[in-house]
Amino acid sequence: MRHAKSVEPAWLGLTRTEWLLAVTVLLLVGIFVHPYRAQQASRYTLTAAIVEQRTVVLDDYSHVLGRDRAIREDHIYSDKAPGQPFMAVPFFAVGKAIGVEDATVLRVNANLGLWWITFWSAALPGAALAVMMYRRTSSLRCRGSLLATWSTFAGTLLLPFSALLFGHVLAAALLYGAFMFLSGRPGFWSLVGSGALAGLAVGVEYTAALGVAVLAVYSVWRHRMLAMAWLAGGLPAALALAAYNKVAFGDPLTLSYQYSAFHEVASTSRSVFFMFSSATLENLTRLLMDGRGLLVATPIVIVAVVAAISTSLKRGKQDDVVMAIAMFAIYLMVPILWGNPWGGASPGPRYMSLALPFLVVPVAQAWVRWPRFTAFTAGVSVLTMSSATVTEPLLRRDTADGLNTWLQRLLNGEAAPTLLTLTAGELGWLVHIVIIVSALMLLVRSHKRRLLTAECL
């Protein structure tokens, strides 16, 4: 069956619908000013130290750091992968030029410097990721492309982490971008570009190495000897990470987590795997059934996995379906083997975030096959993740609840401030809601003009 091609005009490579989607995401998450916490502090101060003091040593920022730090030879370093802090350097420099205060000032609430870096390092990558997911489902002529994109983005951990200074959304965007290059037309430069994005993803989140391993297998299977170009593309990022490790930790192969001082100061570097243990049934049960578990908080994820497995059994191997299953399976092992399945304070199993974009095509298929059930699970997921984003996403690791906690906070008026509420008070919420609703209406209207009628071919 032939399908009419979309004649939607494009500007700077994006269609009107893609621009509206990106703007909607930015309006939704990009104006929240969440509190300054330990994870954010470890990232923010490394960026600040590079700009303000031309160093990666954080000794002068000790008083604004929380427990998330690495200590080597009595000097303090960030215990996070350095990619995101380094990528934020030009934006922090611009922020300093327009009046952002020094990072040595401890400002827990209404920290506009933290907001500024979060916007460029999390919200903007989140918008780019949503556009990539929509473009992927649209290119496969998926009838539920917009619904799939929105429920995969707003109904999973991608939403709250687009409003927080973590590396998960940025790494997920880089990893998914690498896949899109790989799955396109074979060519030397597309493979180099894919490899470069994959390498950067590892520099942003070390756990991206798991997804890169899956992409490496896919690259060899799909492109054979051309896969060497993919490896070459990732080499500069690998060398840059090795250089940072050498400067900060004395060895190009030693990672910041090996000197993490979260529990105690390490006199020598630990094993890379010191935080992992043997798989436990308790972790798996919590991962599924806890208040922040996949079945309870974000059931759309489980629906996507079921749809992917069902498709693979009925239709055989399809790139997006196989990739969805492989990414979900490999990242599922991280919280099962971790001492705490949430990875610390989190709205859910945060290290699984990198697998979530790969579920968008199975979600689109689920919308076609089981529309009512998918709508219900998507509704629960979006409600849970939206409530988390609007209040305080980072629940303590020992908190067993999820949606009830976030809804109770909303009822108690414990919403996180936004740029609008900081300037206009409570009226800012009304303005924000009107803007979001208007953007969503324009987005849906623009999407309806596109002729997408298949079930993801």
C-alpha positions in Angstrom: 0.0 0.0 0.0 1.4 3.4 -0.9 1.2 6.3 1.5 1.1 9.9 0.5 4.2 11.8 1.4 4.0 14.6 3.9 4.4 18.0 2.2 4.8 19.8 5.5 7.4 22.5 5.1 10.7 22.3 7.0 12.9 25.1 8.5 16.4 24.4 9.5 15.8 20.7 8.9 12.7 20.5 11.2 9.1 20.4 10.2 6.5 22.7 11.7 5.3 19.8 13.9 8.8 19.0 15.1 9.4 22.6 16.0 6.1 22.7 17.9 7.0 19.5 19.7 10.4 20.8 20.8 8.9 24.1 22.0 6.2 22.3 23.9 8.8 20.2 25.7 10.9 23.2 26.5 7.8 25.1 27.8 6.8 22.1 29.9 10.1 21.3 31.6 12.5 24.1 30.8 11.2 26.7 33.2 11.3 24.7 36.4 13.8 25.8 39.0 14.4 22.7 41.1 16.5 22.9 44.3 20.3 22.5 44.4 21.0 18.9 45.4 24.2 16.8 45.7 24.0 15.3 42.2 23.5 18.7 40.6 26.2 20.2 42.8 28.9 17.7 41.7 28.1 18.5 38.0 27.6 22.3 38.4 30.7 22.9 40.4 32.9 21.1 37.8 31.6 23.3 35.1 32.1 26.3 37.3 35.6 25.4 38.3 36.7 25.1 34.6 35.3 28.5 33.9 36.0 30.4 37.1 39.3 28.8 38.1 40.6 27.0 35.0 40.9 23.7 36.9 39.0 20.4 37.5 39.9 20.4 41.2 36.9 21.4 43.4 38.7 22.2 46.6 37.3 25.7 46.7 33.8 24.4 46.2 33.8 22.0 49.1 31.3 24.0 51.1 28.7 23.8 48.3 29.2 20.1 47.5 27.1 17.4 49.0 28.1 13.7 49.4 28.6 13.3 45.7 32.3 13.9 45.4 35.5 12.0 44.6 38.7 12.5 46.7 42.2 11.6 45.6 45.3 12.7 47.4 43.4 15.1 49.6 41.9 16.9 46.6 38.2 17.0 45.7 36.9 16.2 42.2 33.5 15.5 40.8 32.4 11.9 41.0 30.3 12.2 37.8 31.3 11.5 34.2 32.8 14.7 32.9 31.0 15.0 29.6 28.0 17.0 30.6 30.0 19.4 32.8 32.4 20.1 30.0 29.7 20.5 27.4 28.1 23.1 29.7 31.2 25.2 29.8 30.3 27.7 27.1 26.8 28.2 28.5 28.2 28.8 32.0 30.6 31.3 30.5 27.7 33.1 28.8 25.8 33.0 32.1 28.7 34.6 33.9 28.8 37.3 31.3 25.1 38.1 32.0 25.3 38.1 35.7 25.1 34.5 37.1 26.6 34.5 40.6 29.7 32.6 41.5 29.2 28.9 42.1 31.0 29.2 45.4 27.8 30.8 46.7 25.5 28.2 48.2 22.0 28.9 47.0 19.7 25.9 47.5 16.4 27.4 46.2 15.8 29.7 43.2 19.3 29.1 42.0 19.1 30.6 38.5 22.7 29.6 37.6 21.7 26.0 38.2 18.5 26.5 36.1 20.5 28.0 33.3 22.8 25.0 33.0 19.9 22.6 33.5 18.1 24.2 30.6 21.0 23.6 28.2 22.2 20.3 29.6 18.8 18.5 30.2 15.7 20.4 28.9 17.2 21.1 25.4 18.5 17.5 25.0 15.0 16.4 26.1 13.4 18.4 23.4 15.8 17.1 20.8 15.2 13.5 22.0 11.4 14.0 21.6 11.9 15.3 18.1 14.1 12.3 17.2 11.5 9.8 18.6 8.8 11.6 16.6 10.8 11.6 13.5 11.7 8.0 13.8 8.1 6.9 14.2 7.0 9.2 11.5 9.6 7.8 9.1 8.1 4.3 9.7 4.6 5.7 9.0 3.4 4.9 12.4 -0.2 6.0 12.9 0.3 6.7 16.6 3.6 8.6 16.2 2.7 11.7 18.2 0.8 9.6 20.9 3.8 7.3 21.1 6.3 10.1 21.3 4.4 11.9 24.0 3.6 8.9 26.1 7.2 7.6 25.9 8.6 11.0 26.8 6.1 12.4 29.3 5.1 9.0 30.7 8.6 7.8 31.6 11.7 9.1 33.5 12.7 11.1 30.5 10.2 13.9 31.7 11.5 14.6 35.2 15.1 14.1 34.2 14.7 16.7 31.5 14.1 19.2 34.3 17.0 18.1 36.5 20.8 18.5 36.1 21.6 14.8 35.6 23.3 13.3 32.6 20.6 10.7 31.7 18.6 12.6 29.2 21.6 14.0 27.4 23.2 10.6 27.2 19.9 9.0 26.0 19.7 11.7 23.3 23.2 11.0 22.1 22.7 7.2 22.2 19.4 7.4 20.3 21.0 9.8 17.8 23.8 7.3 17.2 21.2 4.6 16.5 19.3 6.8 14.0 22.6 7.4 12.1 23.3 3.7 12.1 19.9 2.7 10.9 19.9 5.1 8.0 21.5 4.8 4.6 25.0 3.3 4.9 27.8 5.8 4.4 31.2 6.6 5.8 30.4 9.9 7.4 27.0 8.8 8.8 28.9 6.0 10.6 31.6 8.4 11.8 28.9 10.7 13.2 27.1 7.8 14.9 30.3 6.7 16.5 31.1 10.2 17.7 27.6 10.5 19.3 28.1 7.1 21.0 31.5 8.1 22.3 30.1 11.3 23.7 27.3 9.4 25.4 29.8 7.3 27.4 31.6 10.5 28.4 28.3 11.9 29.7 27.1 8.7 31.5 29.5 5.7 32.0 26.6 3.3 31.9 26.0 4.4 28.3 28.9 1.9 27.5 26.2 -0.9 27.8 24.1 0.7 25.1 27.2 1.4 23.0 28.1 -2.3 23.2 24.6 -3.1 21.7 25.1 -0.5 19.0 28.5 -1.9 18.2 27.0 -5.4 17.5 24.3 -3.7 15.4 26.9 -1.7 13.5 28.9 -4.8 12.6 25.8 -6.8 11.7 24.4 -4.1 9.5 27.5 -2.5 8.0 30.2 -5.2 8.1 33.6 -3.7 7.5 32.2 -0.1 7.4 31.8 -0.5 11.1 35.4 0.5 11.4 34.4 4.0 10.6 31.9 3.8 13.5 34.7 2.9 15.9 36.9 5.7 14.5 34.1 8.2 15.1 34.1 7.3 18.8 37.8 7.5 19.3 38.1 11.3 19.9 35.6 11.1 22.8 37.4 8.1 24.2 40.7 9.9 24.1 39.2 13.0 25.7 37.8 10.9 28.6 41.1 9.2 29.1 42.9 12.5 29.2 40.5 13.8 31.9 40.9 10.6 33.9 44.7 11.0 33.7 44.7 14.6 34.9 42.1 14.0 37.7 42.8 10.4 38.8 46.3 9.6 37.7 45.3 6.9 35.2 43.5 7.1 31.8 41.5 4.0 32.7 40.4 5.0 36.2 36.9 6.5 36.4 35.7 9.1 38.9 33.3 6.6 40.6 36.4 4.5 41.7 37.3 7.4 44.0 33.8 8.2 45.1 33.6 9.5 48.6 29.9 8.9 49.0 30.4 6.2 51.6 34.0 6.9 52.7 37.2 8.3 51.3 39.1 5.8 49.3 42.9 5.7 49.8 43.2 3.8 46.5 40.9 3.4 43.5 38.2 0.8 43.9 37.1 -1.7 41.3 34.8 -0.3 38.6 32.2 -2.9 39.8 32.4 -2.2 43.5 28.8 -0.8 43.6 27.3 -4.0 42.1 26.3 -7.2 43.7 24.7 -10.5 42.7 21.1 -10.3 41.3 18.4 -10.4 43.9 14.7 -11.3 43.7 14.0 -8.4 46.1 15.5 -5.8 43.7 13.5 -7.3 40.8 10.3 -7.2 42.8 10.8 -3.6 43.9 11.7 -2.7 40.4 8.3 -3.8 39.2 5.9 -3.5 42.1 7.3 -0.6 44.3 5.5 2.8 44.2 8.2 3.9 41.8 8.3 0.5 40.0 7.8 0.0 36.3 4.4 -1.7 36.6 3.0 0.8 39.0 4.6 4.2 38.1 5.3 3.9 34.4 3.3 0.9 33.1 3.7 2.2 29.5 7.2 0.8 29.6 6.0 -2.7 30.2 3.3 -2.3 27.5 6.1 -1.3 25.1 8.2 -4.4 26.0 5.2 -6.7 25.5 4.5 -5.0 22.2 8.1 -5.4 21.1 8.2 -9.1 22.0 4.8 -9.7 20.3 6.0 -8.0 17.1 9.3 -10.0 17.0 7.3 -13.2 17.3 4.8 -12.4 14.6 6.9 -10.5 12.1 10.5 -11.6 12.7 13.4 -9.2 13.2 12.8 -5.5 12.8 15.6 -3.1 13.7 13.6 -0.9 16.1 11.9 -3.8 17.8 15.1 -5.9 18.3 16.9 -2.7 19.5 14.1 -2.0 22.0 14.3 -5.5 23.5 18.1 -5.5 23.6 18.4 -2.1 25.2 15.7 -2.8 27.8 17.2 -6.1 28.7 20.7 -4.9 29.2 19.7 -1.8 31.2 17.3 -3.9 33.3 20.3 -5.6 34.7 21.8 -2.4 36.2 19.1 -1.8 38.9 18.8 -5.5 39.5 22.5 -5.7 40.3 22.7 -2.3 42.0 22.7 -2.1 45.8 19.7 0.3 45.4 17.5 -0.2 42.3 16.8 3.5 42.1 20.4 4.5 42.0 19.9 6.8 45.1 17.3 9.5 45.4 15.2 9.2 42.2 11.7 9.1 40.7 12.5 5.6 39.5 15.2 3.3 38.2 17.2 6.1 36.7 19.9 4.1 35.1 17.3 2.6 32.8 16.6 6.0 31.3 19.0 5.4 28.4 16.9 2.5 27.2 13.6 4.4 27.2 13.8 6.2 23.8 14.2 2.9 22.0 10.8 1.9 23.2 9.0 4.5 21.1 8.2 2.3 18.1 6.8 -0.5 20.2 4.7 2.1 22.0 3.4 3.3 18.6 2.5 -0.3 17.8 0.7 -0.7 21.1 -1.4 2.3 20.4 -2.6 0.7 17.2 -3.2 -2.8 18.6 -4.5 -2.1 22.1 -5.6 1.5 22.0 -7.8 1.5 25.2 -5.4 -0.4 27.4 -2.4 1.6 26.1 -4.3 4.9 26.7 -5.0 3.8 30.3 -1.3 2.9 31.0 -0.1 6.0 29.2 -2.5 8.1 31.3 -1.2 6.6 34.6 2.4 7.0 33.5 2.0 10.6 32.4 0.1 11.5 35.6 2.8 10.0 37.7 5.8 11.5 35.9 4.1 14.9 35.6 3.3 15.0 39.3 7.0 14.1 40.1 8.3 16.8 37.8 6.0 19.5 39.1 6.9 18.7 42.8 10.1 17.1 43.9 11.1 14.1 41.7 14.0 12.9 43.9 12.4 10.7 46.5 14.6 9.2 49.1 15.9 5.7 48.3 13.9 4.2 51.2 10.6 5.8 50.1 8.2 3.0 49.1 5.5 5.3 47.6 5.4 7.3 44.4 2.3 8.8 42.9 0.6 9.2 46.3 3.5 11.2 47.6 3.7 13.5 44.6 -0.1 14.1 44.5 -0.1 14.8 48.2 2.6 17.4 47.7 0.6 19.0 45.0 -2.5 19.1 47.3 -0.3 20.7 50.0 0.9 23.4 47.5 4.5 22.0 47.4 5.1 22.6 43.8 8.6 23.5 42.5 9.0 27.1 41.5 9.3 28.1 37.9 10.6 31.2 36.2 7.0 32.4 35.9 6.1 31.8 39.6 9.3 33.4 40.7 8.3 36.6 38.8 4.5 36.6 39.0 3.8 34.5 42.1 0.8 32.1 42.0 -0.5 33.7 38.8 2.5 32.2 37.1 1.0 28.7 37.4 -2.1 29.9 35.5 0.0 31.5 32.8 2.1 28.3 32.5 -1.0 26.1 32.2 -2.5 28.3 29.5 0.8 28.3 27.6 1.2 24.5 27.8 -2.4 23.8 26.7 -2.1 26.2 23.8 1.2 24.6 22.7 -0.3 21.1 22.9 -3.4 22.2 20.9 -1.2 23.7 18.1 1.0 20.6 18.2 -2.0 18.2 17.8 -3.5 20.3 15.0 -0.2 20.4 13.1 0.3 16.6 13.5 -3.2 15.8 12.2 -2.2 17.3 8.8 0.2 14.5 8.3 -0.9 11.3 6.5 0.4 8.5 8.8 -1.9 5.5 8.6 0.3 2.4 8.9 1.2 0.3 12.0 4.9 0.9 11.8 6.2 -0.9 8.7 
